[in-house]
Amino acid sequence: MLAIRGHFDGKVLVPDEPVEFPSGQRLIIRLEPDAPVPPLQGTPGTALLPFVGTMSAEEAAQMMRDIEEGCGRVDEDGW
């Protein structure tokens, strides 16, 4: 059995990737919903607009350095 992902465009089922069957091949199609997409969480970008331009170029550069140096590290004693 082959499982493929696809979507319904309102009229027909459309595979999300190419499917290799001869044209006219009859198939039995069993449908089940894909995993639901969780709702977005967090702050909408429009709510952050008041903060645009409030950080100096130097502060932004320091933040980038701190991120590059500190992210990805694990403090094993911190758990």
Beta strands, then each sheet from edge to edge (+ up, - down):
strand 1: 6-8
strand 2: 13-15
sheet 1: 1+ 2-
end
